[in-house]
Amino acid sequence: MYAHTMNTERLALRVSDAFLEGLDQLAEAEGLSRAEVVRRAVALLAFAKKEKQEGRSMGFFVEEGGVPRIKEVVTL
């Protein structure tokens, strides 16, 4: 049986102190590394773009009286 190895590449980004602070807050809150937060953010953006191409929108919902209501629709 063959072992699957994933090719990886290091990526360097220049970001503001505010961005880095937000990234660190997210990472700490989720118990993730900075890299994993960035990977998940890119995956979410790719998913949202694909859904948009298929005519769907991404949104957030709140429940009011047991009934879901659209709170906000996100456009990209």
C-alpha angles and dihedrals in degrees: 000000000000122000112229113227122193118222110226134188130198116240124199119203132185109220136169123256089249092054091048092049091052091047091051091048091052093046093050094045092051097038091239137128121254089250093054092050090053092046091052092046091053091046090051092049091049090050092049092049091050092050091049090053087056092052099259130124131214118230147161125242136203127196118236116181090343092305120113114234128187109251099178139352116215119216125193 
